Amino acid sequence: MGIEVTGYTPNTSGTSWTQRRAHTLAGVGASDASHCERVVYSSLPSATVYFLLQNAFPCYKCHAHFLSQSSAGHEIIVKVVKDEGTYSLDHKQTPTAKKGPAAPHIIYYHANTATYVGMTSAATGPPRGFPAHPSIEDY
C-alpha cells in the first residue's frame, strides 16, 4: 500500500471541510516536491487553514516544509490515521508491531512550530493563536 493523502480547505461559510485533492503514491517521490503530501498541499486553493488527512506521518523533509510554510502564515493540520511509511520515527514516535503508534494523531503547524495531539505531548487541541476551523473529528 502506498502513501495516501486527501487535502481539504474550509467551505465558504467555514463550517465544514471541502475535499480539494486526493493523491496516492506507491513509492518515495523522486524529488521532495513530489512527496504525496506536498503534491496535495501545493494544489490546494488559498485558504485560512489547510487540512491533510494521511495514512502516514510526514517524512522529515515534508515536516520541515510544513514548518517553513507555517512561518509564512500558512496554518496546516495533518491528521495521521496510520503509520504506513513508518515515518513516525521522524517525529520521535516508535513504531509498534502493528506499524506505528495508535492512530489517529494530529499535527498542527503554526508559526514555525508543530503541536502534536495524541502522541507524547500533553496538548489536547490546537496551539494558542491557531485560527478557528471546522471539526476534524469525523475524518
Backbone as CSV, one residue per row, in Angstrom:
resi,resn,N_x,N_y,N_z,CA_x,CA_y,CA_z,C_x,C_y,C_z
1,MET,0.844,-1.186,0.000,0.000,0.000,0.000,0.882,1.239,0.000
2,GLY,0.466,2.242,-0.717,1.236,3.465,-0.802,0.770,4.516,0.195
3,ILE,1.389,5.673,0.095,1.012,6.801,0.926,-0.213,7.451,0.289
4,GLU,-1.234,7.688,1.097,-2.469,8.306,0.619,-2.718,9.596,1.390
5,VAL,-3.016,10.652,0.654,-3.278,11.953,1.259,-4.495,12.567,0.589
6,THR,-5.380,13.130,1.409,-6.520,13.882,0.904,-6.438,15.272,1.501
7,GLY,-6.571,16.279,0.660,-6.471,17.670,1.102,-7.821,18.357,1.129
8,TYR,-8.027,19.150,2.161,-9.285,19.869,2.364,-8.995,21.329,2.697
9,THR,-9.966,22.172,2.378,-9.984,23.558,2.851,-11.400,23.822,3.380
10,PRO,-11.558,24.836,4.250,-12.901,25.130,4.754,-13.840,25.559,3.620
11,ASN,-15.124,25.219,3.757,-16.095,25.705,2.778,-16.249,27.214,2.936
12,THR,-17.040,27.821,2.091,-17.136,29.285,2.101,-17.690,29.840,3.405
13,SER,-18.518,29.074,4.105,-19.049,29.563,5.383,-18.137,29.198,6.553
14,GLY,-17.118,28.362,6.287,-16.179,27.976,7.330,-16.729,26.969,8.320
15,THR,-17.821,26.302,7.952,-18.469,25.380,8.884,-18.146,23.911,8.624
16,SER,-17.597,23.594,7.466,-17.226,22.211,7.156,-16.059,22.233,6.170
17,TRP,-15.514,21.059,5.914,-14.377,20.931,5.005,-14.857,20.546,3.613
18,THR,-14.165,21.046,2.609,-14.415,20.671,1.223,-13.187,19.932,0.706
19,GLN,-13.409,18.716,0.212,-12.286,17.950,-0.342,-11.841,18.599,-1.635
20,ARG,-10.537,18.835,-1.751,-9.989,19.510,-2.921,-9.118,18.605,-3.781
21,ARG,-8.422,17.653,-3.148,-7.489,16.826,-3.915,-7.148,15.579,-3.125
22,ALA,-7.053,14.450,-3.821,-6.583,13.206,-3.222,-5.463,12.679,-4.100
23,HIS,-4.487,12.037,-3.469,-3.334,11.544,-4.222,-2.770,10.318,-3.503
24,THR,-2.345,9.343,-4.279,-1.695,8.151,-3.743,-0.356,7.989,-4.432
25,LEU,0.647,7.640,-3.673,1.988,7.439,-4.207,2.489,6.085,-3.728
26,ALA,2.844,5.219,-4.657,3.253,3.859,-4.308,4.638,3.805,-3.687
27,GLY,5.530,4.678,-4.101,6.890,4.689,-3.576,7.292,6.090,-3.176
28,VAL,8.525,6.250,-2.800,9.026,7.567,-2.426,9.186,8.404,-3.690
29,GLY,8.730,9.641,-3.640,8.843,10.534,-4.785,10.293,10.836,-5.127
30,ALA,10.551,11.030,-6.406,11.911,11.281,-6.866,12.483,12.579,-6.303
31,SER,11.638,13.564,-6.107,12.082,14.827,-5.519,11.222,15.114,-4.290
32,ASP,11.703,15.979,-3.427,10.938,16.322,-2.228,9.557,16.861,-2.590
33,ALA,9.486,17.669,-3.638,8.221,18.273,-4.041,7.238,17.239,-4.582
34,SER,7.717,16.039,-4.918,6.812,15.016,-5.441,6.296,14.075,-4.357
35,HIS,6.659,14.328,-3.085,6.093,13.532,-1.998,4.590,13.786,-1.954
36,CYS,3.846,12.779,-1.618,2.387,12.803,-1.720,1.752,14.016,-1.030
37,GLU,2.138,14.291,0.210,1.515,15.402,0.930,1.888,16.748,0.323
38,ARG,3.081,16.826,-0.255,3.491,18.083,-0.900,2.705,18.294,-2.194
39,VAL,2.456,17.227,-2.950,1.672,17.332,-4.187,0.265,17.839,-3.860
40,VAL,-0.346,17.243,-2.848,-1.705,17.644,-2.474,-1.712,19.069,-1.931
41,TYR,-0.825,19.364,-0.990,-0.787,20.692,-0.370,-0.592,21.787,-1.420
42,SER,0.321,21.571,-2.358,0.614,22.608,-3.356,-0.545,22.828,-4.322
43,SER,-1.472,21.877,-4.397,-2.602,22.030,-5.322,-3.833,22.658,-4.666
44,LEU,-3.779,22.878,-3.353,-4.947,23.419,-2.658,-5.100,24.914,-2.923
45,PRO,-6.353,25.380,-3.033,-6.561,26.815,-3.226,-6.220,27.567,-1.942
46,SER,-6.000,28.851,-2.070,-5.682,29.696,-0.921,-6.787,29.588,0.125
47,ALA,-6.373,29.427,1.398,-7.341,29.274,2.478,-6.728,29.753,3.787
48,THR,-7.570,29.912,4.803,-7.073,30.299,6.122,-6.436,29.121,6.833
49,VAL,-6.935,27.912,6.558,-6.425,26.690,7.175,-6.431,25.588,6.120
50,TYR,-5.404,24.757,6.144,-5.319,23.602,5.256,-5.368,22.340,6.112
51,PHE,-6.085,21.321,5.646,-6.235,20.071,6.380,-5.835,18.914,5.480
52,LEU,-4.833,18.155,5.917,-4.386,16.975,5.184,-4.693,15.736,6.009
53,LEU,-5.383,14.786,5.415,-5.696,13.507,6.031,-4.781,12.478,5.387
54,GLN,-3.939,11.818,6.194,-2.898,10.952,5.638,-2.876,9.591,6.324
55,ASN,-2.377,8.599,5.588,-2.173,7.286,6.187,-0.715,7.098,6.596
56,ALA,0.010,8.190,6.733,1.418,8.148,7.131,1.803,9.490,7.743
57,PHE,2.772,9.463,8.646,3.337,10.703,9.167,4.129,11.374,8.043
58,PRO,4.233,12.697,8.039,5.118,13.352,7.073,6.573,12.933,7.348
59,CYS,7.343,12.728,6.286,8.772,12.457,6.472,9.429,13.732,7.001
60,TYR,10.683,13.638,7.410,11.346,14.811,7.998,11.454,15.964,7.007
61,LYS,11.567,15.673,5.707,11.666,16.747,4.717,10.329,17.478,4.567
62,CYS,9.228,16.722,4.551,7.910,17.341,4.447,7.556,18.066,5.741
63,HIS,7.961,17.500,6.866,7.757,18.158,8.160,8.446,19.525,8.155
64,ALA,9.684,19.574,7.695,10.414,20.844,7.622,9.724,21.814,6.661
65,HIS,9.197,21.299,5.559,8.492,22.148,4.597,7.246,22.764,5.241
66,PHE,6.479,21.962,5.983,5.275,22.488,6.622,5.624,23.488,7.725
67,LEU,6.708,23.263,8.434,7.156,24.254,9.417,7.475,25.571,8.721
68,SER,8.176,25.489,7.599,8.522,26.677,6.833,7.268,27.393,6.328
69,GLN,6.312,26.628,5.823,5.064,27.217,5.342,4.310,27.904,6.485
70,SER,4.344,27.293,7.669,3.642,27.892,8.805,4.317,29.182,9.258
71,SER,5.628,29.287,9.078,6.304,30.533,9.441,5.938,31.655,8.476
72,ALA,5.442,31.273,7.285,4.995,32.252,6.298,3.502,32.556,6.443
73,GLY,2.878,32.057,7.533,1.487,32.368,7.802,0.483,31.321,7.377
74,HIS,0.935,30.212,6.830,0.015,29.141,6.435,-0.272,28.264,7.648
75,GLU,-1.538,28.021,7.916,-1.963,27.203,9.046,-2.323,25.820,8.512
76,ILE,-1.665,24.783,9.006,-1.809,23.438,8.432,-2.122,22.440,9.538
77,ILE,-3.110,21.596,9.270,-3.447,20.484,10.160,-3.169,19.201,9.391
78,VAL,-2.417,18.294,10.005,-2.199,16.970,9.418,-2.761,15.949,10.395
79,LYS,-3.726,15.180,9.929,-4.279,14.092,10.744,-3.738,12.786,10.183
80,VAL,-3.015,12.067,11.021,-2.362,10.819,10.623,-3.203,9.666,11.160
81,VAL,-3.701,8.822,10.268,-4.565,7.722,10.686,-3.869,6.363,10.686
82,LYS,-2.653,6.289,10.149,-1.831,5.074,10.161,-0.375,5.506,10.129
83,ASP,0.529,4.540,10.194,1.955,4.827,10.055,2.510,4.016,8.899
84,GLU,1.901,4.185,7.742,2.220,3.356,6.574,3.695,3.412,6.185
85,GLY,4.301,4.567,6.244,5.694,4.674,5.836,6.676,4.566,6.989
86,THR,6.195,4.280,8.166,6.975,4.260,9.408,7.751,5.559,9.629
87,TYR,7.198,6.666,9.149,7.825,7.974,9.356,7.578,8.501,10.762
88,SER,6.890,7.730,11.586,6.688,8.148,12.973,8.028,8.352,13.662
89,LEU,9.047,7.644,13.209,10.393,7.808,13.784,10.916,9.225,13.581
90,ASP,10.522,9.858,12.471,10.930,11.239,12.214,10.299,12.211,13.212
91,HIS,9.282,11.740,13.928,8.577,12.562,14.910,8.801,12.025,16.323
92,LYS,9.867,11.237,16.463,10.255,10.651,17.755,9.169,9.743,18.334
93,GLN,8.444,9.067,17.438,7.450,8.080,17.834,7.960,6.711,17.415
94,THR,7.878,5.738,18.272,8.400,4.413,17.979,7.316,3.544,17.367
95,PRO,7.554,3.015,16.166,6.564,2.123,15.568,6.411,0.859,16.411
96,THR,5.224,0.303,16.385,4.968,-0.962,17.073,4.876,-2.068,16.041
97,ALA,4.621,-3.258,16.501,4.472,-4.385,15.581,3.300,-4.170,14.628
98,LYS,2.382,-3.298,15.002,1.222,-3.010,14.153,1.468,-1.801,13.260
99,LYS,2.694,-1.511,12.944,3.064,-0.381,12.078,2.720,0.957,12.697
100,GLY,3.313,1.247,13.803,3.216,2.588,14.340,2.377,2.721,15.582
101,PRO,2.484,3.890,16.202,1.713,4.166,17.397,0.225,4.213,17.072
102,ALA,-0.585,4.011,18.066,-2.027,4.030,17.851,-2.449,5.350,17.216
103,ALA,-3.262,5.269,16.206,-3.733,6.446,15.488,-5.130,6.784,15.982
104,PRO,-5.670,7.946,15.724,-5.047,8.996,14.928,-4.177,9.939,15.765
105,HIS,-3.331,10.632,15.076,-2.503,11.684,15.654,-2.715,12.929,14.826
106,ILE,-2.643,14.058,15.471,-2.863,15.323,14.785,-1.640,16.205,14.994
107,ILE,-1.189,16.816,13.918,-0.079,17.760,13.984,-0.608,19.101,13.493
108,TYR,-0.495,20.114,14.344,-0.862,21.480,13.977,0.423,22.236,13.683
109,TYR,0.559,22.745,12.458,1.702,23.573,12.080,1.269,25.027,12.168
110,HIS,1.915,25.772,13.068,1.539,27.164,13.317,2.775,27.932,13.774
111,ALA,3.060,29.038,13.102,4.147,29.944,13.496,5.477,29.207,13.683
112,ASN,5.818,28.374,12.723,7.086,27.631,12.699,7.233,26.650,13.870
113,THR,6.103,26.163,14.371,6.132,25.129,15.401,5.150,24.025,15.009
114,ALA,5.380,22.849,15.566,4.472,21.723,15.366,3.940,21.316,16.730
115,THR,2.622,21.330,16.864,1.974,20.884,18.099,1.359,19.524,17.819
116,TYR,1.751,18.548,18.613,1.288,17.170,18.436,0.162,16.875,19.420
117,VAL,-0.914,16.314,18.923,-2.032,15.884,19.755,-2.206,14.384,19.540
118,GLY,-2.272,13.654,20.639,-2.457,12.205,20.528,-1.167,11.433,20.552
119,MET,-0.069,12.079,20.849,1.221,11.418,20.922,1.779,11.632,22.322
120,THR,3.072,11.848,22.417,3.690,12.016,23.728,3.418,13.384,24.332
121,SER,2.869,14.288,23.563,2.573,15.636,24.045,1.347,15.644,24.943
122,ALA,1.319,16.586,25.844,0.150,16.762,26.704,-0.905,17.639,26.031
123,ALA,-0.619,18.146,24.835,-1.562,19.017,24.133,-2.852,18.262,23.827
124,THR,-3.963,18.964,23.930,-5.259,18.362,23.644,-5.985,19.040,22.494
125,GLY,-5.387,20.064,21.929,-6.013,20.787,20.832,-5.012,21.686,20.151
126,PRO,-5.484,22.534,19.252,-4.576,23.406,18.511,-3.849,24.384,19.430
127,PRO,-2.703,24.879,18.986,-1.958,25.845,19.797,-2.679,27.188,19.866
128,ARG,-2.338,27.948,20.863,-2.892,29.303,21.014,-2.571,30.095,19.746
129,GLY,-3.562,30.802,19.236,-3.380,31.614,18.045,-3.749,30.904,16.755
130,PHE,-3.965,29.590,16.821,-4.367,28.862,15.614,-5.801,29.272,15.284
131,PRO,-6.091,29.566,14.002,-7.423,30.069,13.668,-8.530,29.026,13.867
132,ALA,-9.740,29.521,14.084,-10.902,28.636,14.178,-11.039,27.872,12.868
133,HIS,-11.513,26.653,12.972,-11.657,25.809,11.786,-12.745,24.752,12.029
134,PRO,-13.275,24.165,10.959,-14.261,23.108,11.133,-13.644,21.911,11.887
135,SER,-14.492,21.105,12.487,-14.044,19.927,13.210,-13.378,18.928,12.272
136,ILE,-12.375,18.224,12.785,-11.751,17.138,12.021,-12.065,15.787,12.669
137,GLU,-12.962,15.807,13.632,-13.308,14.615,14.408,-13.746,13.437,13.552
138,ASP,-14.580,13.671,12.547,-15.156,12.572,11.765,-14.350,12.212,10.523
139,TYR,-13.123,12.622,10.461,-12.286,12.308,9.292,-11.262,11.262,9.660
